[in-house]
Amino acid sequence: MAYTSSEAIEKLAASIGENVYIDVAKWHLYLRDAHLHTPLAEQLYPMLSKGMPSEEDVLRLLQQMTVKLGGGKLDVPLSDLLPMQSQVHLMDVLEEFQRDL
């Protein structure tokens, strides 16, 4: 099915938000609850529209995206907050989304 880019980003964001989490003091905070799923999807969609990005490309993006903690006192790369299992989930989401494009 063909989607507009905004529909595709919403679909990707929903899937990321349901499957990918950050780990804070052993608490799993899903990206939808942290309001990070849409900004991440907006960054990933252009990469996906050109083909499946490599893990290195995705990791580089995760390192560039920062999350403000402590009321903005600290900026932490998203890559530092995603445990390995969550990174695997993200790659699975991207592969599934790529197949559906």
C-alpha positions as CSV (number, residue, x, y, z in Angstrom):
1,M,0.0,0.0,0.0
2,A,1.3,3.5,-0.9
3,Y,1.4,6.0,1.9
4,T,2.0,9.7,1.8
5,S,5.2,10.6,3.6
6,S,3.3,12.0,6.7
7,E,1.2,8.8,6.9
8,A,4.3,6.7,6.5
9,I,6.1,8.7,9.3
10,E,3.0,8.2,11.6
11,K,3.0,4.5,10.9
12,L,6.7,4.2,11.5
13,A,6.5,6.3,14.7
14,A,3.7,4.2,16.0
15,S,5.7,1.0,15.5
16,I,8.8,2.5,17.1
17,G,6.8,3.8,20.0
18,E,5.3,0.4,20.7
19,N,8.5,-1.6,20.4
20,V,11.5,0.5,21.3
21,Y,12.3,1.7,24.9
22,I,14.9,3.5,26.8
23,D,16.2,2.0,30.1
24,V,16.3,4.4,33.0
25,A,17.2,2.8,36.4
26,K,16.0,-0.5,35.0
27,W,12.6,1.0,34.1
28,H,11.6,0.5,30.5
29,L,10.2,3.8,29.1
30,Y,8.8,3.2,25.7
31,L,9.6,6.0,23.2
32,R,5.9,6.9,22.7
33,D,5.7,7.6,26.4
34,A,8.9,9.7,26.3
35,H,7.5,11.5,23.2
36,L,10.6,10.5,21.2
37,H,9.0,8.1,18.7
38,T,7.9,10.8,16.2
39,P,11.2,12.8,16.1
40,L,13.1,9.5,15.6
41,A,10.7,8.4,12.8
42,E,11.1,11.8,11.1
43,Q,14.8,11.3,11.0
44,L,14.7,7.6,10.0
45,Y,12.1,7.9,7.2
46,P,14.3,9.7,4.7
47,M,16.9,7.0,5.2
48,L,14.4,4.3,4.7
49,S,13.0,5.9,1.5
50,K,16.5,5.3,0.0
51,G,16.7,1.7,1.1
52,M,17.4,-0.1,4.3
53,P,20.0,1.8,6.4
54,S,22.9,0.0,7.9
55,E,23.2,-0.6,11.6
56,E,26.1,1.9,11.6
57,D,23.9,4.6,10.0
58,V,21.2,4.0,12.5
59,L,23.6,4.1,15.4
60,R,25.2,7.3,14.1
61,L,21.7,8.9,14.1
62,L,21.0,7.6,17.6
63,Q,24.2,9.2,18.8
64,Q,23.3,12.5,17.2
65,M,19.8,12.6,18.7
66,T,20.0,13.9,22.3
67,V,17.5,13.5,25.1
68,K,17.3,16.3,27.7
69,L,17.4,15.0,31.3
70,G,17.0,16.8,34.6
71,G,14.9,19.7,33.2
72,G,17.5,20.3,30.4
73,K,20.5,20.2,32.7
74,L,22.0,17.2,30.8
75,D,21.9,16.1,27.2
76,V,22.4,12.4,26.7
77,P,22.7,10.7,23.3
78,L,19.7,8.5,22.6
79,S,22.1,5.7,21.8
80,D,23.3,5.7,25.4
81,L,19.7,5.2,26.7
82,L,18.7,2.3,24.4
83,P,19.8,-1.1,25.7
84,M,21.1,-3.6,23.1
85,Q,17.8,-5.4,23.0
86,S,15.9,-2.2,22.2
87,Q,18.4,-1.4,19.4
88,V,17.6,-4.9,18.0
89,H,13.9,-4.1,18.2
90,L,14.5,-0.9,16.4
91,M,16.3,-2.6,13.5
92,D,13.5,-5.2,13.4
93,V,10.9,-2.4,13.1
94,L,12.9,-0.8,10.3
95,E,13.3,-4.0,8.4
96,E,9.5,-4.7,8.6
97,F,8.7,-1.1,7.6
98,Q,11.1,-1.3,4.7
99,R,9.4,-4.5,3.4
100,D,6.0,-2.7,3.5
101,L,7.2,0.3,1.5
